[in-house]
Amino acid sequence: MIHRFLFFLLFVFLPGVLFASSGEGSTGIAFPMPLDAYGDHDLTSLGEILTHRIEVEPLNLWVTVIFVLAITHTFLAGKFQAFAHYLEEKHTEKVAENGVHLKYDGAVVPEVHFGAEFFHFLGEVEVIFGLWTLVLIALLSLDFGYHASVEYLLTVNFTEPMFVVVIMALAATRPILELSKKSLGFLAGLGGSSPAAWWLVILTVAPLLGSFITEPAAMTIGAMLLSRQFYHYKPTKRFAYGTIGLLFVNVSVGGTLTHFAAPPVLMVAGKWNWDMMHMLTYYGWKAVLGILVANLIYYMIFKKDFSLLVSHQPEVIAEDKKRPDWDAREEPVPAWITLVHILFMAWTVMNAHYPPLFIGGFLFSLGFMQATAHHQNRLDLKPALLVGFFLAGLVIHGGLQAWWIAPILSRLSEVPLFIGATVLTAFNDNAAITYLSSLVPDFTDSLKYAVVAGAVTGGGITVIANAPNPAGQSILQHHFENGVSPLYLALAAMIPTLVMSLAFLLL
């Protein structure tokens, strides 16, 4: 599988490298152009501005086309996975019928179907933006030269993807999960520790933790607890999508109690002089109320479905006893080990903007986990690394979309700006939306409120809308046939998104 991916990379990337190395095609023009370099301040129509910017730099259109194709690809990921499964089934039938096998390292294994593997690769949501980044870099290399494309990559800030990898790995450790389970379990115990009680507690408390331990950590903890306490009991497809949609929206707005934990808030808090009191006054209490109302609405909608979960519990518990899971063992974690893990988490959150510090701390944590392996679970870095890869690709593409997003944001009044930010967030990371808004001069306080409120409100509509969403999807996708459908996710997130919209607009 890896060698096929490397071949594809070479096929896409090599022409641009060779073309660039010849010294041809290098114009020395910086890309993307600074927004104030277009000289379109005298233009008033949005259409005129966008047309002018395409005429000045035609590559603007093509990088956005690639970005749209990448987004479209995410919506087709489930189709690719389904087709891959179809090819696998047909191939398995053929192998069983004809007895076709290959020798590999002395073992007899079924022959691998290249088409199935290829479509599995295309259906992996986490690799999609990275895949289209290869096309983007090849295009930039052909137009400006390889060195110019590398210079652009060097201007991209990859701190957030790296931070998400580290905080996901730390939040998924057994001591942190057991501490979270016990803490939230106490609250769930007030409701009899039923699936409904766990569901309500996780979807209420975990998102609010995002204001203190950062949203990616809150998403990781919330998703892993939902996997154990909810999805493990086989909810209906409708209920499963309703829950993940609610989780994504709640986490997006749950980080607004403070000014340092949610990426879309962090992008503007320093420049606009926002502190914790400002966030609590204008956003925090509305977010808490919106989360409670949205949870209550979905609880009433799916109230009958909880009885099905209860009926599945004995069957699932019996299966678990037949196949005990080392990671789910009941052996307690010593308090001092948990305390050390909390310190590693605290160090990472405190130094979230300094990669040498939080990466160094993570390396120390790996050594500590190895030394205390008996009390740890199996460390699986694959989900965290894939999510980091996804976000890295997203920021590479998103950094080239300012030419059309900034003019749209600068021409909207409060309510249209709120709606515009909500919609744009569905197609770009909400932190990018708020960052671009911070570049718009003369933004009033009401406009600042509207754009941030809209950005966090729309953070659950798609997997690319909010940085923690890929983490949640990576953890929960095995509970969904052919992965999480972007269409069903968007539909599931609509009601809580509407609730949050009303909370931020009317309160």
C-alpha positions in Angstrom: 0.0 0.0 0.0 2.8 2.4 0.9 4.8 1.8 -2.3 1.7 2.6 -4.3 1.2 5.8 -2.5 4.8 6.8 -3.1 4.4 6.0 -6.7 1.4 8.2 -6.9 3.2 11.0 -5.1 6.1 10.7 -7.6 3.8 10.7 -10.6 2.0 13.9 -9.4 5.0 15.7 -8.0 7.9 14.9 -10.2 6.8 16.9 -13.3 6.7 20.1 -11.2 10.1 19.4 -9.7 11.7 18.7 -13.0 10.1 21.7 -14.6 11.3 23.9 -11.7 14.8 22.5 -11.7 15.3 23.5 -15.3 14.9 27.1 -14.2 12.0 27.8 -16.5 8.6 29.0 -15.3 10.0 30.8 -12.3 8.6 34.3 -12.3 9.7 35.5 -8.9 6.1 36.6 -8.1 5.1 35.9 -4.5 2.0 33.8 -4.1 -0.4 34.2 -2.6 -0.4 38.0 -3.2 -0.9 40.2 -0.2 -4.5 41.5 -0.2 -3.5 45.1 -0.4 -1.4 44.4 -3.5 -4.4 44.0 -5.8 -5.1 47.7 -5.9 -8.9 47.2 -5.9 -9.8 49.6 -3.1 -11.8 51.7 -5.5 -14.0 48.8 -6.6 -17.3 48.5 -4.8 -18.9 45.4 -6.3 -17.9 42.0 -4.9 -18.1 40.5 -8.4 -15.8 43.2 -9.8 -13.3 42.6 -7.0 -13.2 38.9 -7.5 -13.0 39.2 -11.2 -10.2 41.7 -10.9 -8.2 39.5 -8.6 -8.5 36.6 -11.0 -7.3 38.7 -13.8 -4.3 40.0 -11.8 -3.5 36.4 -10.7 -5.3 33.6 -12.6 -3.8 31.0 -10.2 -6.3 32.3 -7.6 -9.1 30.6 -9.5 -7.2 27.3 -9.9 -6.2 26.9 -6.2 -9.8 27.5 -5.2 -10.9 24.9 -7.8 -8.5 22.4 -6.2 -9.8 23.3 -2.8 -13.4 22.8 -3.9 -12.4 19.4 -5.5 -10.9 18.4 -2.1 -14.1 19.3 -0.3 -16.1 17.4 -2.9 -13.8 14.5 -2.4 -14.7 14.4 1.3 -18.4 14.1 0.5 -17.5 11.2 -1.8 -15.3 9.4 0.7 -18.1 7.1 1.8 -18.9 6.1 -1.8 -15.2 5.2 -2.4 -15.2 3.1 0.8 -18.4 1.3 -0.3 -17.0 0.6 -3.7 -13.8 -0.7 -2.2 -15.8 -3.1 0.0 -17.7 -4.3 -3.1 -14.4 -5.0 -4.9 -13.1 -6.8 -1.9 -16.2 -9.1 -1.6 -16.0 -9.9 -5.3 -12.3 -10.6 -5.1 -12.8 -12.8 -2.0 -15.4 -14.8 -3.9 -13.0 -15.2 -6.8 -10.2 -16.3 -4.6 -12.4 -18.9 -2.8 -13.6 -20.2 -6.2 -10.2 -20.4 -7.9 -7.9 -20.8 -4.9 -5.6 -18.0 -6.0 -2.9 -17.2 -3.4 0.4 -15.5 -3.2 3.5 -16.3 -1.1 4.6 -13.5 1.3 7.4 -14.0 3.8 6.7 -17.8 3.8 3.1 -17.4 4.6 0.1 -18.1 2.3 -2.1 -15.1 2.1 -5.0 -14.1 -0.3 -4.0 -12.0 -3.2 -4.6 -8.3 -2.6 -6.9 -6.5 -5.0 -5.3 -3.3 -6.2 -8.5 -1.6 -7.1 -10.0 -2.3 -3.6 -6.9 -0.9 -1.9 -6.8 2.1 -4.2 -10.4 3.0 -3.4 -9.9 2.4 0.3 -7.1 5.0 0.0 -9.3 7.5 -1.7 -12.0 6.9 0.9 -9.8 7.7 3.9 -11.0 11.2 4.9 -7.8 12.0 6.8 -5.6 11.8 3.7 -7.9 13.7 1.3 -6.5 17.2 1.8 -3.0 15.9 1.9 -3.6 14.1 -1.4 -4.9 17.2 -3.0 -2.0 19.2 -1.6 0.2 17.2 -3.9 -1.8 18.5 -6.8 -1.6 22.0 -5.4 2.1 21.9 -5.0 2.6 20.5 -8.5 0.5 23.4 -9.9 2.4 26.0 -7.9 5.7 24.5 -9.0 4.7 24.5 -12.7 3.6 28.2 -12.5 6.2 29.7 -10.1 8.9 27.1 -9.7 9.5 24.5 -7.1 11.4 26.8 -4.7 8.5 29.3 -4.7 6.1 26.5 -3.7 8.4 25.5 -0.9 8.6 29.1 0.2 4.9 29.1 0.5 4.9 26.0 2.6 7.4 27.6 4.9 5.0 30.5 5.5 2.2 28.1 6.6 1.8 27.8 10.4 1.7 24.1 11.3 1.6 24.7 15.0 -2.1 23.7 15.3 -1.8 20.4 13.5 1.3 19.5 15.6 -0.5 20.5 18.8 -3.6 18.4 17.9 -1.4 15.3 17.4 0.2 15.7 20.8 -2.9 16.6 22.8 -4.9 13.8 21.2 -2.3 11.3 22.1 -2.1 12.6 25.7 -5.9 12.8 26.1 -6.3 9.2 24.9 -3.9 7.7 27.5 -5.5 5.4 30.1 -4.9 7.5 33.2 -6.6 10.6 31.6 -9.5 8.5 30.3 -10.0 6.7 33.6 -9.9 10.1 35.4 -12.5 11.5 33.0 -14.6 8.4 33.2 -14.7 8.5 37.0 -15.4 12.3 37.1 -18.2 12.1 34.5 -19.3 8.8 36.0 -20.1 10.5 39.3 -22.5 12.8 37.5 -23.9 10.0 35.4 -24.4 8.0 38.6 -26.9 10.7 39.7 -29.0 9.4 36.8 -28.5 5.8 37.6 -25.5 5.4 35.2 -27.9 4.6 32.4 -26.9 5.1 28.8 -29.2 8.2 28.8 -27.4 9.6 31.8 -24.0 9.0 30.3 -25.1 10.5 27.0 -26.3 13.7 28.6 -23.3 14.1 30.9 -20.7 13.5 28.1 -22.4 15.8 25.7 -22.8 18.6 28.3 -19.6 18.5 30.4 -17.0 17.3 27.8 -17.6 20.2 25.4 -17.3 22.7 28.2 -13.9 21.2 29.2 -12.7 22.6 25.8 -12.6 26.0 27.4 -9.8 24.9 29.7 -8.0 21.8 28.4 -8.5 23.0 24.7 -11.1 21.7 22.3 -9.0 18.9 20.7 -8.5 17.4 24.1 -12.2 17.8 25.0 -13.2 16.2 21.7 -10.8 13.3 22.2 -12.1 12.6 25.7 -15.8 13.1 24.7 -15.5 10.9 21.6 -13.7 8.1 23.4 -16.2 8.1 26.3 -19.1 8.1 23.9 -17.5 5.2 22.0 -17.5 3.2 25.3 -20.7 4.3 27.0 -22.9 4.9 24.0 -21.9 3.7 20.5 -20.7 0.4 22.1 -24.3 -0.5 22.6 -25.2 -0.2 18.9 -27.5 2.8 18.5 -29.6 3.2 15.4 -28.1 4.9 12.5 -30.3 8.0 13.0 -29.4 8.2 16.7 -25.7 7.6 15.9 -25.5 10.5 13.5 -27.6 12.8 15.7 -25.1 12.2 18.5 -22.0 12.9 16.5 -23.6 16.0 15.0 -24.5 17.2 18.5 -21.0 16.5 19.8 -19.3 18.5 17.0 -21.5 21.5 17.5 -21.3 21.4 21.3 -17.5 21.2 21.2 -17.3 24.1 18.8 -19.2 26.5 21.0 -18.1 24.9 24.3 -14.6 26.5 24.0 -16.0 30.0 24.2 -15.9 30.4 28.0 -12.3 31.4 27.9 -10.1 33.3 25.4 -7.2 30.9 25.2 -8.6 27.4 24.3 -10.7 27.6 21.2 -8.7 28.2 18.0 -11.3 30.6 16.4 -11.3 32.8 19.5 -7.5 32.6 20.0 -7.0 34.0 16.5 -8.6 37.3 17.5 -8.5 37.6 21.3 -5.1 39.2 21.4 -5.6 41.7 18.6 -9.1 42.7 19.9 -8.1 42.7 23.6 -10.6 40.1 24.6 -10.2 38.5 28.0 -12.0 35.7 29.9 -14.6 38.1 31.4 -15.4 39.4 27.9 -15.9 35.8 26.6 -18.1 34.8 29.6 -20.2 38.0 29.2 -20.8 37.9 25.5 -20.4 34.2 24.6 -19.9 31.7 27.4 -23.2 31.8 29.2 -25.1 31.7 25.8 -23.0 28.7 24.7 -23.8 26.8 28.0 -27.5 27.6 27.6 -27.5 26.6 23.9 -25.7 23.3 24.7 -28.3 22.4 27.4 -31.3 23.3 25.1 -29.8 21.4 22.1 -29.1 18.3 24.3 -32.6 18.4 25.7 -34.2 18.6 22.3 -32.2 15.7 21.0 -32.9 13.8 24.2 -36.7 14.2 23.6 -36.3 13.2 19.9 -34.4 10.0 20.7 -36.0 9.2 24.1 -37.4 5.9 22.8 -34.1 4.9 21.3 -32.5 4.8 24.7 -34.6 1.8 25.6 -33.0 0.0 22.6 -29.6 0.7 24.0 -30.6 -0.8 27.4 -31.9 -3.9 25.6 -28.6 -4.3 23.9 -26.5 -3.9 27.0 -26.6 -7.6 28.3 -25.7 -8.9 24.8 -22.8 -6.5 24.4 -21.5 -7.1 28.0 -21.6 -10.9 27.3 -19.6 -10.4 24.2 -17.0 -8.3 26.1 -16.6 -11.0 28.7 -15.8 -13.5 25.9 -13.3 -11.1 24.3 -11.7 -9.1 27.2 -10.1 -5.9 26.1 -6.8 -5.0 27.8 -7.5 -1.3 27.3 -10.9 -1.6 29.1 -9.6 -3.5 32.2 -10.9 -2.4 35.6 -7.5 -2.3 37.3 -7.2 1.1 39.0 -4.4 3.5 37.9 -2.2 4.8 40.8 -2.9 8.4 41.7 0.7 9.5 41.2 0.7 8.2 37.6 -2.5 10.1 36.9 -1.1 13.2 38.5 2.0 13.0 36.2 -0.3 12.7 33.2 -2.2 15.7 34.3 1.0 17.7 34.5 2.0 16.6 31.0 -1.4 17.8 29.8 -1.1 21.1 31.6 2.4 21.6 30.2 1.1 21.0 26.7 -1.9 23.4 27.0 0.3 26.1 28.6 2.8 25.9 25.8 0.3 25.3 22.9 2.0 28.0 20.8 5.5 26.7 21.2 6.1 23.5 19.3 9.6 22.9 20.7 8.2 22.9 24.2 5.1 20.8 23.8 6.8 18.3 21.5 9.7 18.0 23.9 7.2 17.4 26.7 5.4 14.8 24.6 8.7 12.9 24.1 9.2 12.9 27.9 5.7 11.6 28.3 6.4 8.7 25.9 9.3 7.7 28.1 7.2 7.9 31.2 4.5 5.8 29.6 7.1 3.1 28.6 8.3 3.1 32.2 4.8 2.6 33.6 3.6 0.4 30.8 1.6 -1.9 33.1 -0.8 0.9 34.0 -1.0 2.2 30.5 -3.1 1.2 27.5 -1.7 0.5 24.0 -0.5 3.8 22.6 -2.0 4.1 19.1 -0.5 7.1 17.4 -2.1 6.4 14.0 -5.4 8.3 14.6 -3.5 11.4 16.0 -1.0 11.4 13.1 -3.8 11.1 10.5 -5.7 13.9 12.1 -2.6 16.1 12.1 -2.0 15.2 8.5 -5.6 16.2 7.7 -5.3 19.5 9.4 -1.9 20.3 7.8 -3.4 19.8 4.4 -6.4 21.9 5.3 -4.3 24.9 6.5 -2.2 24.6 3.3 -5.3 24.9 1.1 -7.0 27.4 3.4 -4.2 29.8 3.4 -4.7 30.4 -0.3 -8.4 31.3 0.0 -8.1 34.7 1.5 -8.5 36.4 -1.9 -12.2 35.6 -2.0 -13.1 35.1 1.7 -11.9 38.5 2.9 -13.9 40.6 0.5 -17.1 38.7 1.4 -16.5 39.2 5.2 -15.8 42.9 4.8 -19.0 43.7 3.0 -21.6 42.2 5.4 -23.5 43.8 8.3 -24.1 42.1 11.6 -26.7 39.4 10.8 -25.5 38.7 7.3 -22.0 38.5 8.7 -23.1 36.0 11.3 -24.8 33.9 8.6 -21.9 34.3 6.2 -19.4 33.2 8.8 -21.5 30.2 9.7 -21.8 29.1 6.1 -18.1 29.8 5.2 -17.0 27.9 8.3 -18.6 24.7 6.8 -16.1 24.9 3.9 -13.0 26.1 5.8 -11.6 25.9 9.3 -13.5 28.4 11.5 -10.1 29.6 12.9 -9.2 30.7 9.3 -12.5 32.6 9.1 -11.9 34.6 12.3 -8.3 35.2 11.4 -9.3 36.7 8.0 -11.8 38.9 9.8 -9.1 40.3 12.1 -7.4 41.6 8.9 -10.4 43.7 8.0 -9.9 47.3 9.1 -12.5 49.2 11.1 -14.5 46.2 12.3 -17.0 47.5 14.9 -17.6 45.6 18.2 -20.9 44.2 16.9 -19.2 42.9 13.7 -16.5 41.3 15.8 -19.1 39.6 17.9 -21.1 38.4 14.8 -18.1 36.9 13.0 -16.8 34.9 16.0 -20.3 33.8 17.0 -21.0 32.7 13.4 -17.7 30.9 13.2 -18.2 28.8 16.3 -21.8 28.2 15.6 -21.0 26.6 12.2 -18.2 24.5 13.6 -20.1 21.2 13.6 -21.6 21.2 10.1 -18.7 19.4 8.4 -15.6 17.6 9.5 -13.4 20.5 8.2 -15.4 23.2 10.0 -13.5 23.0 13.3 -10.0 21.6 14.0 -11.1 19.0 16.7 -13.8 17.5 14.3 -11.3 15.2 12.5 -10.2 13.9 15.9 -13.8 13.0 16.8 -14.5 11.4 13.4 -11.2 9.4 13.6 -12.2 7.9 17.0 -15.9 7.2 16.1 -15.9 6.4 12.4 -15.6 2.6 13.0 -19.1 2.8 14.5 -20.5 3.9 11.1 -20.7 1.7 8.0 -18.3 3.1 5.4 -17.3 5.9 7.7 -19.1 9.1 8.7 -21.2 10.4 5.8 -20.7 14.2 5.3 -24.3 14.6 4.2 -25.8 12.9 7.2 -23.4 14.7 9.5 -24.5 18.0 8.1 -28.2 17.1 8.5 -27.6 15.8 12.1 -25.9 19.1 13.0 -28.6 21.4 11.7 -30.9 21.5 14.7 -28.1 22.2 17.3 -26.6 24.7 14.9 -30.0 26.5 14.7 -30.3 26.4 18.5 -26.8 28.0 18.8 -27.7 30.6 16.2 -30.8 31.7 18.1 -28.8 31.8 21.4 -26.1 34.1 19.9 -28.4 36.3 17.9 -31.3 36.8 20.3 -29.8 36.6 23.8 
